[in-house]
Each structure stands twice: as structure tokens, then as C-alpha cells.
Amino acid sequence: MLDLNSVSARIVFALLLGLIGVFLFFPIYWLVISAFKGNSELYRIVPTLYPHDLTLEHFRTAFGRGRLGQQLQNSLLVSCSAAALNTVLAMYAGYSFAKFRYEGRRAVMVVLLSAQVFPFGLLLISLYPMVTDLGLIDTHLGLILSYIVFALPVSTYMLFSYFSQVPGEMIEAARADGAGELRIFHTIVLPVSIPALVTVFLYGFMWSWNDLLYAMTLLVSENKRTVGPGMLLAYLNEVNADWGGAMAASIVASAPIVVVFAFLQRWFIQGVTAGSVK
């Protein structure tokens, strides 16, 4: 039996960790170096592991073609709006399920979570005529409301788990002082729930930002497209594939997610681990 404290065990552990790291990060490394390679080097039969001649040609192409700047604005608008609306709805629903007892509460939770059982494409078949009847096809509002269908169940359950850990004594003390339920929720519960709220916001934001299927189906106008469909239609089609431009545009499109997560990672980690330590 291998001694976990032995030198050989540490070497095996380091090798396994290195293999996992290569598996996870090599695609990102390849994405980055491909964006800085010229076409002559990018399409070589024998690929190079690093760019021999650095070039910004693909980044100039990314901003000069396919309306990337406008698509980034559209994605930020849709993703931030969907994440904010999802967070607001989830925090009220989660608190209701966690701290109030009423008939049908469990049934509503089961129905809410059952939306996660169905494939996204299957639900799109039901959502499309509903969005059409409301006159929201080819609008950002229609896309935002569609994103809520998937983000809200998981977000509600996440906040339900967090709010369940909030001490009931603190709420009862506020009620004894004459505070109403909304005041208790807004002035006592929410301030101590910021990590969980940030986690839910980031979850909704990343889900909306990375979506392709719904944005490509519900948005038709070119000036309303988000990053996913815009990049796909601009760089990859039946005629040709501009991999260098697609790689450069992917780096630019990933930047908002990286920046948002970098600023909010402390609250995100606290929100993810809160249920296990409280």
C-alpha cells in the first residue's frame, strides 16, 4: 500500500495534478496563442506551440468585422438585466420557502425545480410561441425573460438553502420589536446574505453570457445579436472558417466574465461554501 507521506506518493500526486492542469488549461493556452499567430503559421500542417511572429491582425479583424463592440454591449445589457431580475425574484422566493410555512410550499418547489429536468432545446419549443404571442420576438426583453426560466429554479434553491441557515431568533427578535416582514427581510436578512446574492448574480450572468441556442433563435436582427450568435455567424460558416479571428474575438468576449469574477470572487466563494460552514 502506498504511503501518502512518502516521496513516491508526492511524485504521483504531482504528476496527476499536472495532467489535470494540462487537461483544463491547455485549451485556454491554445486559444490565446492562436489569436496571436498569423494565418500562415496558424494553418501549418505541423502546429507550433507558441507564436513565432506575434501579430495583432486577428484582433483588428475582430473589432472591424462582425460588430463585436455592439454585440458586447448587447450581451452586457441582456446578461446584467437577466442576472439582476433573476436575483431579485430568487431572493424573495427563496426567503418565502425558507422562513414561511404555507400549504403547497413543497409542491411549488418541486414544480419549480422540475424545469431543470427538461433539455433546454425542448423548453425552447414551448417558450417560442409564448414569446411570439407576447410580441417579444427579436427583442432583448424576450431573451431576458427566457433566461429566467433556467436560472431561477437553481438560484431559488441556492438562496433557500442559505436563508434556511439564518437564525430564526434574529428574525423573531425583530418581530418582537414591531418590525414588519419586508423590513426584516430588507434590513436584517439581506445585509448578511450578500455572498449568496453575489453567487446567484454571477450564476445568472454567466449562464446568460454563454448562451448560444436561445439568443440565436429569439433574436433575428443583426444589430440586436449577442456575442455567441454574432461570433458564430461572423467567423464560422459553410464557406470558410476564420479561426484566428474567432480566437481573438473569444478572448475579448471572455474578458467581461474574467473581470467580473476577479472583483467578486471573494463573495462568490463565501456564497458557495456558506451552507457547509453555517
Buried (B, 14 or more C-beta within 10 A) or exposed (E): EEEEEEEEEEEEEEEEEEEEEEEEEEEEEEBBBBBBBBBEBBEEEEEEEEBEEEBEBBBEBBBEEBBBEBBBEBBBBBBBBBBBBBBEBBBBBBBBBBBEEEEEEEEBBEEBEEEEEEEEEEBBEEBBEEBEEEEBBBBBEBBBBBBBBBBBBBBBBBBBBBBBBBEEEEBEEBEEEEBEBEEBBEEBBBEBBEBBBBBBBBBBBBBBBBBEEBBBBBBEEBEBBBBBBBBBEBBBEEEEEBBBBBBBBBBBBBEBBEEBEEEBEEBBEBBBEBEEEE
